[in-house]
Amino acid sequence: MTDEGIRTKILVVDDEPDNVELLTAYLLNDYDIIPAYSGSEALDILKSCEDDLPDLILMDIMLKDGMDGVEAAHFIKLNYDIPLVYITAYADDNIMRRAKLTEPFGYILKPFEESELRTNIEIALYKYEMERRLKESKKWLTAVLNSIGDAVIATDEEGLVKFINPFAEALTGWDQDEAIGLPLSEVFVVENEVPGEKTDDPIQKVMKEGMFYGLGSHTVLVTKSKTRIPVDVIGSPIRNEAGKLLGTLVLFYDISDRKRVENMIYDQNSRKDI
């Protein structure tokens, strides 16, 4: 069941009525079964119940009404977010290659036992739910990072840019489409404004120290257009639950106004000392 007290709805698609009857007999005690005897009928059913779609589709690959199961599954994948499991007795290599492209949540080979059928259904529903939660988490995290008032860039473990928020795009001059997949050192170019002084590489600094605050008091960002902007930089490792390093998070912000104030105070104090 999808929620307590709500039965899981399964759309069963098979052009053999005996097969539909068998599947219904196996599953009816615990699931609500919606039968369809062709790919086109299955699509019509989905179109007619878009406000109350099934939770899972069991699709015979070898439908014979002019639209096979793979073709129907391809249309469903493009238009609906419903996990699908194929049922098949046999299929040639070409059909299986096509089937893989529809990214099914499982395959059940005929003949099958009731326990095997139920196990595959529950596994498919579980996998789908985990993927749905992961997608939601990614959307939530992206929204949070995009909303942060500072520039943020995230890399993978190889130092390639995987995410750049709008503030980072504005500061660096790199659009997201351009930056994704490039080395961080190409997108986030930092130098020390003091001649002869070096600035630490943020990824190497994270590797050595873990989370850090600042690359140096004279760090400047060199933008894509070669403009030089004084910045403060914070770096942090991205790790999974096991502690494995997955990448690096770099947060930085423009401190031009602060630098101007500091220089004004310095100039005023210098004149007093004369």
C-alpha positions in Angstrom: 0.0 0.0 0.0 1.2 3.5 -0.8 -0.1 5.0 2.4 -1.8 3.5 5.4 -5.3 2.5 4.3 -4.8 3.3 0.6 -4.3 0.4 -1.7 -1.7 0.4 -4.4 -3.1 0.6 -7.9 -1.5 -1.5 -10.6 -2.2 -1.2 -14.3 -1.8 -4.7 -15.9 -1.2 -4.6 -19.6 -1.2 -7.9 -21.5 -3.0 -8.9 -24.7 -3.7 -12.4 -23.4 -6.9 -12.3 -21.2 -5.8 -15.5 -19.4 -2.6 -13.8 -18.3 -4.5 -10.7 -17.1 -6.8 -13.0 -15.2 -3.9 -14.9 -13.6 -2.2 -11.7 -12.5 -5.4 -10.3 -11.1 -6.0 -13.5 -9.1 -2.5 -13.3 -7.7 -2.7 -9.7 -6.7 -6.3 -8.7 -6.1 -6.2 -9.3 -2.4 -3.6 -6.6 -1.8 -3.7 -4.4 -4.8 -6.3 -2.7 -7.0 -5.9 -4.0 -10.5 -6.7 -2.0 -13.6 -6.7 -4.3 -16.7 -5.7 -3.3 -20.2 -5.4 -5.6 -23.2 -3.3 -3.5 -25.5 -0.8 -0.8 -25.4 -3.2 1.7 -26.9 -5.9 0.8 -24.3 -3.3 1.3 -21.6 -2.5 4.8 -22.9 -6.2 5.6 -23.1 -6.7 4.6 -19.5 -3.8 6.7 -18.3 -5.1 9.7 -20.3 -8.6 9.3 -18.7 -7.3 9.1 -15.1 -4.5 11.7 -15.0 -5.7 12.9 -11.6 -5.6 9.4 -10.1 -2.8 7.5 -12.0 -1.8 4.0 -11.1 1.2 3.5 -8.8 2.8 0.8 -11.0 2.5 -0.7 -14.4 3.1 -4.4 -15.3 3.7 -4.4 -19.1 4.0 -7.4 -21.3 6.8 -6.7 -23.8 5.3 -8.8 -26.7 2.0 -7.0 -27.3 0.6 -7.7 -30.8 -1.9 -4.9 -31.4 0.5 -2.8 -33.5 2.1 -1.2 -30.5 4.4 -3.5 -28.6 5.1 -3.1 -24.8 8.3 -1.2 -25.4 6.7 1.4 -27.6 3.9 1.9 -25.0 6.5 2.1 -22.2 8.5 4.7 -24.1 5.4 6.9 -24.5 4.6 6.4 -20.8 8.1 7.3 -19.7 7.9 10.6 -21.7 4.5 11.6 -20.4 4.1 10.1 -16.9 6.1 9.5 -13.8 5.1 5.9 -13.1 7.4 2.9 -12.4 7.1 0.1 -14.9 8.0 -3.6 -14.7 8.2 -5.7 -17.9 6.7 -9.2 -18.0 8.0 -11.4 -20.8 8.4 -15.1 -21.8 11.0 -14.3 -24.4 12.4 -11.4 -26.4 15.2 -11.0 -28.9 18.3 -8.9 -28.4 16.9 -5.9 -30.3 13.7 -5.8 -28.2 15.7 -6.0 -25.0 18.0 -3.2 -26.1 14.9 -1.0 -26.8 13.4 -2.1 -23.4 16.5 -0.9 -21.5 16.1 2.6 -23.0 12.8 3.0 -21.2 14.6 2.4 -17.8 12.2 -0.1 -16.4 12.2 -0.9 -12.6 12.4 -4.6 -13.3 11.8 -7.7 -15.4 9.6 -10.7 -14.6 10.1 -13.8 -16.7 7.2 -16.1 -17.5 6.4 -18.5 -16.0 6.6 -17.0 -12.6 5.5 -17.9 -9.0 3.2 -15.6 -7.1 5.9 -14.9 -4.5 8.3 -13.8 -7.3 5.7 -11.5 -8.8 5.0 -9.8 -5.4 8.7 -9.5 -4.6 9.4 -7.7 -7.9 6.5 -5.4 -7.4 7.5 -4.4 -3.9 11.1 -3.9 -5.0 10.0 -1.7 -7.9 7.8 0.4 -5.7 10.6 0.8 -3.1 13.2 1.7 -5.7 10.8 4.3 -7.2 10.1 5.8 -3.8 13.8 6.1 -3.0 14.5 7.7 -6.4 11.6 10.1 -5.9 13.0 11.2 -2.5 16.5 11.6 -3.9 15.1 13.8 -6.7 13.2 15.9 -4.2 16.3 16.2 -2.0 18.3 17.4 -5.0 15.6 19.9 -6.0 15.5 21.2 -2.4 19.3 21.5 -2.1 19.6 23.2 -5.5 16.9 25.7 -4.4 18.8 26.4 -1.1 22.1 26.9 -2.8 20.6 29.1 -5.5 19.0 31.2 -2.7 22.1 31.7 -0.7 23.3 35.3 -0.9 26.9 34.3 -1.6 28.5 32.7 -4.6 28.7 28.9 -4.4 30.5 26.4 -6.6 30.5 22.6 -5.9 32.9 20.1 -7.5 33.1 16.4 -7.7 36.0 14.4 -6.3 38.1 15.1 -9.4 37.7 18.9 -9.0 35.3 19.3 -11.9 32.5 21.8 -11.5 29.1 20.1 -10.8 27.1 23.1 -9.6 27.4 26.9 -9.8 24.7 29.2 -8.4 23.6 32.5 -10.0 25.7 34.6 -7.6 28.8 32.6 -8.6 27.9 33.0 -12.3 27.6 36.8 -11.9 30.9 37.1 -10.1 33.0 34.7 -12.2 31.4 35.6 -15.5 30.9 31.9 -16.3 27.4 30.7 -17.2 26.3 27.4 -15.7 26.2 25.6 -19.1 29.8 26.7 -19.8 31.1 25.9 -16.3 29.7 22.5 -15.6 32.4 19.8 -16.2 35.3 22.2 -16.3 38.1 22.1 -13.7 37.5 24.5 -10.8 40.8 26.1 -11.5 39.5 27.3 -14.9 36.3 28.8 -13.6 37.4 30.0 -10.1 40.7 31.7 -10.8 42.2 33.3 -7.7 45.5 35.1 -7.2 47.3 37.0 -4.5 47.2 40.8 -5.2 50.6 41.1 -3.5 53.3 40.6 -6.1 55.3 37.4 -5.6 52.8 36.0 -3.0 51.0 32.7 -3.9 47.3 31.9 -3.2 46.4 28.4 -2.1 44.5 26.1 -4.4 41.1 25.7 -2.7 40.8 22.0 -3.5 44.2 21.2 -2.2 43.6 23.3 0.9 40.4 21.3 1.6 42.3 18.0 1.1 44.9 19.1 3.6 42.9 21.0 6.2 39.2 20.1 5.7 37.0 23.1 6.1 38.9 26.4 5.8 38.1 30.1 6.2 40.0 32.3 3.8 42.8 31.7 1.2 44.6 34.8 2.3 44.0 38.4 3.1 44.9 39.6 -0.4 42.9 37.1 -2.5 41.4 38.4 -5.7 39.1 36.6 -8.1 40.1 36.9 -11.8 36.9 36.8 -13.7 36.3 35.4 -17.2 36.7 38.9 -18.6 39.9 39.3 -16.6 38.4 41.8 -14.1 40.0 41.4 -10.6 37.7 41.3 -7.6 38.8 41.0 -4.0 37.0 38.1 -2.4 36.8 36.1 0.9 36.7 32.4 0.3 35.4 29.5 2.5 35.9 25.9 1.5 34.5 22.7 2.8 34.7 19.0 1.8 31.6 17.2 0.7 31.5 13.7 2.2 29.0 10.8 2.3 27.8 9.1 5.4 30.8 6.8 5.3 33.2 9.8 5.3 34.3 9.3 1.7 35.2 12.5 -0.1 32.7 13.3 -2.8 33.8 16.8 -3.8 34.5 20.3 -2.6 32.1 23.2 -1.8 33.6 26.7 -2.4 31.7 29.7 -1.1 33.0 33.2 -1.9 31.8 36.8 -1.8 32.9 40.2 -3.1 34.6 42.3 -0.4 35.3 45.3 -2.6 33.3 47.7 -0.4 35.1 46.4 2.7 38.5 46.9 1.0 37.6 50.5 0.1 36.6 51.3 3.7 39.8 49.7 4.9 41.9 51.7 2.4 40.1 54.9 3.4 40.8 54.3 7.1 44.4 53.4 6.3 44.9 56.6 4.3 43.3 58.8 7.0 45.6 57.2 9.7 48.6 57.7 7.4 47.9 61.4 7.0 47.5 61.8 10.8 51.0 60.3 11.2 52.6 62.8 8.9 
